[in-house]
Amino acid sequence: MIDRATRTVLFFDMGEGHKAWFRNRLSGWDPDYIEQWLRKNTSFTQIYRLGVDQDNVSPFEDNYGHTLFACMRSEAI
């Protein structure tokens, strides 16, 4: 389904295992795992990590610090 969301570029972020809201449900989901999951489950040929958010302010400071990815194809499918 992710492949159908766009023809060329997809910006992707999601919860990660270190976030308080997702520790139990996404245990082990870190940027390395997410990148490998994207490579295995999509047809994107290039996946880049654009950076980590820095908006960890109270009262939800334990729920930030996730990575934004850019997923691209050299040719549209």
Secondary structure, DSSP 8 states (H G I E B T S, - for coil): -GGGG-SSEEEE----TTSGGGTTTSTT--HHHHHHHHHHHS--SEEEEEEE-----TTSGGG---EEEEEE-SS--
